[in-house]
Amino acid sequence: MEKITTHTGIGVPLRQSNVDTDQIIPAVYLKRITRTGFEDALFAAWRKDENFILNREPFNHGSVLVAGPDFGTGSSREHAVWALKDFGFRAVLASRFADIFRGNSGKQGLVAAQVAQDDIELIWKELENHPGTEITVDLEARLVTCGAIIAGFQIDDYTRWRLLEGLDDIGLTLRHEEAITAYEAVRPSFKPTTLPART
Amino acid sequence: MGKTLAEKVWESHIVRKGEVVNGQAEPDLLYIDLHLVHEVTSPQAFEGLRLAGRKLRRPDLTIATEDHNTPTIDIDKPIADVTSRTQIETLRANCKEFGVRLHSLGDAQQGIVHIIGPQLGLTQPGLTVVCGDSHTSTHGAFGALAMGIGTSEVEHVMATQSLSLNPFKTMAINVEGTLKPGVTSKDIILAVIAKIGTGGGQGYVLEYRGSAIRALSMDARMTICNMSIEAGARAGMVAPDDTTFKYLKGRPHAPQGEDWDAAVENWRTLRTDDDAVFDAEVFLDADELEPFVTWGTNPGQGVSLSQAVPSPDDFADENEKAACSRALEYMALEAGTPMKDIRVDTVFLGSCTNSRVEDLRLAADIIRGRQKDPDVRMMVVPGSARVRLEAEAEGLDKVFKEFGAEWRFAGCSMCLGMNPDQLAPGERCASTSNRNFEGRQGKGGRTHLVSPVVAAATAVRGTLSSPSDLDPVPPAAADQAGNSSTIHAA
């Protein structure tokens, strides 16, 4: 994974709460077996409306999405994160994120920055009054800057560290393979196995 | 201080406790007992293993099925949609290459991934269960810590049989009292979601407790745990009890002989200690509950069936006000319309929320001896091939077919419309599934989430209805249809 310390790009105001992953990427696009090439799928239903924010200059070049509370609810589809990244987004700002979406973002190098709703409102106004305003997301300092607005954000320590270092999760865990093997040696015998198959 | 059920299961799975390094907390590394796999969220994970030259660590703790893309008619013919077919074929090739047990379309054990785990007796108390599907929370009904994961985590579990997780907070959902006739576990969970909101459970594991929960069957408990994710919680649990043990005993992968005794002794310890403290508690009175239905485009936008469509003015919060306006527009509803005046085009009985045998029985008991509204299409999709066979052995298929409903083969079907079972634009559906998101059941489709008995009553009347709205079955028809009703029209 690529290291991220700071990112600066055009902010996109998405004034909507409860943006579920079915909206971020409808199920029909989940039939693909690749991990890339999902840019066309991002908000596919909403992008049919020519006035949708991502169909408008300069927001179509945006890379920091600023959304309402409870972003990424619903389905666990990591495709939602892939689609956001493939479109060009590097960070999403919201006051609340769904747990699975937040986790998926961390694995894929998309910064899910939890910003207080009052600050989100200020940023929305700034972006709407001055389209094209860039937002800087400083992962090191846990600060977002948008025009004159400077706001702190929350992200858990471990995810932040992994993003800063660009570390692969599986590689990190395999450093503890001996502990996994030791755990397996003492698992109770009544725990089920799928093989040999019984039906 | 005592421990909660969730904490007990968590602690018994710690492979390595996270340390605090330079003031920064690492997550715990937890062992995963059971990994369920399906075709949609696994291809990129298998590919990741291949690219890194890694093995699947524990094929014997992994099981796969085909469910999201599979057709529910003509299952003996090749899948018409090329991308769906490719995804299924990819799963088959991957399972073969990595030695994973797979239940394919046409197999008696094939079905929705969250139906087959319990059905095979693989889902057991005290396990950690994961799957690349948010409704993995279903398995929490057995007192397992079960949660949905993304594809990166699927690959992680494949490679390491473990998962790095930050500890959860715990929330008790206390439901005391007795449900009225015609009120089901679906109504409990819809009421919980309306109460705490779609984000209320974020960061928590929910534990459903109280006399109303204890009185529920396993099928009904699974419905509740299934929709924990709709309240924002990755996992929901019910402490195992005699109902759980009775359900498991004799299932193909349930422990046998001495292992059974050892398992039950262990399982009996899996309850929240009396002096344990939850981080949050919610209380719900089962006696007061009525059939519940959603009016909007997220599962928290629900009301009792006897109420009316709300107005944006009913909400103080600006975001909720805006969400209400948007939802009413999408759903083509006017504020103030009684929910029971809303006409539907389609009734969908199925999904991992409500497609078990008990769900089919409850719905069949309502429609037996009654006529379907001629303008309503009803689709019944059993959760698994096994459920379908069991239902047929009881003659439920005949009840549905005589009523005029379509009796389909197993799969996720119209819950998310990855197969041809979709709503047309503008089509309105009373659905026993779990998500009423915009376009979820088909582009432009409009979804009202309901229980199986409300779905059945709605199919009779054509408008959103509870069983108590139905006219009594004429005596002649009742005689003909037998008298196995478990829920009577009041």
Interface residues (C-beta under 8 A of the other chain):
Chain A: R15 Q16 S17 N18 D20 D22 Q23 P26 A27 V28 L30 K31 R32 I33 T34 R35 A45 G68 P69 D70 T73 G74 S75 S76 R77 E78 H79 V81 R96 F97 A98 D99 I100 G103 N104 K107 Q108 D156 D157 Y158 R160 W161 D169 I170 L172 T173 L174 H176 E177 A179 I180 Y183 E184 R187 P188 S189 F190 K191 P192 T193 T194 L195 A197 R198 T199
Chain B: V15 R16 G18 G23 Q24 A25 E26 P27 L29 Y31 D33 L34 V40 T41 P43 Q44 E47 G48 A52 R54 R57 P59 D60 L61 T62 I63 H68 N69 D81 T83 S84 T86 Q87 T90 R101 A108 Q109 L120 G121 L122 Q124 L127 G132 D133 S134 G148 I149 G150 T151 S152 E153 E155 H156 A159 T160 Q161 S162 S164 N166 G197 T198 G199 Q202 G203 I229 E230 G232 A233 R234 P252 H253 A254 P255 D259 W260 A262 A263 N266 N298 G300 N319 E320 A322 A323 R326 L416 G417 M418 R435 F437 E438 G439 R440 K443
